[in-house]
Amino acid sequence: MAKKLSSLDDLGGFVFSTNENFEFDTNSDTAETLAPSKQRLEAHLDKKNRGGKIATVIKGFQGNEEDLKTLGKMLKTKCGVGGAVKDNEIIIQGNFRDKIIQILQAEGYSVKRVGG
């Protein structure tokens, strides 16, 4: 049985319009990247869903996707390993947490070591 709608919020943010000249603003959600000194990053070790292999995960970056990808590429290059940037996290293959913390602190980031 269909659920009755009590307000526009029940539509999940969708609003239907018959205005032919309506233009959806796609650039309104671009986040401004904070300066490295204002960033509070966390360095985790993770081996869940990775076949028992360890990965270093950097969380807490506040900024746009392009700057996050640039930072991820720089970390992968300096560690000489592969990795990925997804879900607002930087994933580096292997246990490079201490090295990454040193690299990020040299760049001016505040990094907290999380976990063992």
C-alpha positions as CSV (number, residue, x, y, z in Angstrom):
1,M,0.0,0.0,0.0
2,A,1.3,3.4,-0.9
3,K,2.4,5.8,1.8
4,K,0.5,9.1,2.1
5,L,2.5,12.2,1.7
6,S,2.1,14.8,4.5
7,S,4.6,17.3,3.2
8,L,7.1,18.0,0.4
9,D,9.9,16.6,2.6
10,D,8.3,13.1,2.1
11,L,9.3,13.3,-1.6
12,G,13.0,13.1,-0.5
13,G,14.0,16.6,-1.7
14,F,12.3,16.4,-5.1
15,V,10.1,19.1,-6.2
16,F,8.2,18.9,-9.5
17,S,7.7,22.0,-11.6
18,T,6.0,23.0,-14.8
19,N,8.3,25.9,-15.3
20,E,10.0,25.4,-18.7
21,N,12.8,28.0,-17.9
22,F,13.9,26.3,-14.6
23,E,17.7,25.6,-14.4
24,F,19.0,23.4,-11.7
25,D,22.1,24.9,-10.0
26,T,24.7,22.2,-9.8
27,N,27.6,24.3,-8.5
28,S,26.0,25.3,-5.2
29,D,27.5,22.4,-3.2
30,T,31.2,22.9,-4.0
31,A,32.9,22.8,-0.6
32,E,35.8,25.3,-0.1
33,T,39.0,23.6,1.0
34,L,40.3,24.6,4.4
35,A,43.9,25.6,4.8
36,P,46.2,22.7,5.9
37,S,46.7,24.3,9.3
38,K,42.9,24.1,9.9
39,Q,42.5,20.5,8.8
40,R,42.1,17.8,11.4
41,L,43.0,14.5,9.8
42,E,42.9,11.0,11.2
43,A,45.3,8.2,10.2
44,H,43.8,4.7,10.5
45,L,45.0,1.2,9.8
46,D,42.3,-1.0,8.2
47,K,42.2,-4.6,7.0
48,K,38.4,-5.2,6.8
49,N,37.2,-6.4,3.4
50,R,40.7,-6.3,2.0
51,G,41.5,-10.0,2.0
52,G,43.6,-9.7,5.2
53,K,45.9,-7.0,3.7
54,I,46.5,-3.8,5.6
55,A,45.7,-0.4,4.2
56,T,46.3,3.1,5.7
57,V,43.1,5.2,5.6
58,I,43.2,9.0,6.0
59,K,39.8,10.5,7.1
60,G,38.5,13.9,8.0
61,F,39.6,16.0,5.0
62,Q,37.4,19.0,4.6
63,G,37.3,20.4,1.1
64,N,36.4,19.7,-2.5
65,E,37.0,16.4,-4.3
66,E,39.7,17.8,-6.6
67,D,42.0,18.8,-3.7
68,L,41.4,15.5,-1.9
69,K,42.5,13.6,-5.1
70,T,45.6,15.9,-5.4
71,L,46.5,15.1,-1.8
72,G,45.9,11.4,-2.3
73,K,48.1,11.3,-5.4
74,M,50.9,13.1,-3.6
75,L,50.8,10.6,-0.7
76,K,50.8,7.6,-3.1
77,T,53.7,9.1,-5.0
78,K,55.8,9.7,-1.8
79,C,55.1,6.3,-0.4
80,G,55.6,4.6,-3.8
81,V,52.5,2.5,-3.6
82,G,48.9,2.4,-5.0
83,G,45.7,3.5,-3.4
84,A,42.4,5.2,-4.0
85,V,40.3,8.2,-3.1
86,K,36.7,7.4,-2.4
87,D,34.0,8.2,0.1
88,N,35.9,11.3,1.2
89,E,38.8,9.1,2.4
90,I,42.3,8.5,1.1
91,I,43.2,4.8,1.0
92,I,46.9,3.9,0.7
93,Q,47.9,0.2,0.2
94,G,50.1,-1.1,3.1
95,N,51.1,0.0,6.5
96,F,52.5,3.5,5.9
97,R,50.7,5.3,8.7
98,D,53.8,6.7,10.4
99,K,55.4,7.8,7.2
100,I,52.1,9.5,6.0
101,I,51.8,11.3,9.4
102,Q,55.2,12.7,8.9
103,I,54.5,13.8,5.3
104,L,51.2,15.4,6.2
105,Q,52.7,17.2,9.2
106,A,55.5,18.5,7.0
107,E,52.8,19.9,4.7
108,G,51.2,21.7,7.7
109,Y,48.3,19.3,8.4
110,S,47.3,18.3,12.0
111,V,47.2,14.5,12.0
112,K,45.9,12.2,14.8
113,R,47.0,8.6,14.9
114,V,43.9,6.5,15.5
115,G,44.0,2.9,16.7
116,G,46.9,0.5,17.7
